[in-house]
């Protein structure tokens, strides 16, 4: 039995809700073209990323720019959660 507090500090980007944000901790991108697209958008390790919209398009804010991500990109990004 778990007797101490439990918290999730990391997550797949896909699991974040509207308004949540995190710092990019890992990018699992196959094929490499996906990783290249993400780098061009500014999605790099250590970069802050926030969920702006989930439906009908998955839109994230990176810095001062918003980007629509496809399913492959969404699944490649893992974040360390931060406070709202």
Secondary structure, DSSP 4 states (H G I P E B T S, - for coil): ---S-----EEEGGGPPTT-EEEEEEE--SSHHHHHHHHHTT--TT-EEEEEE-SSSEEEEETTEEEEE-HHHHHHEEEEE---
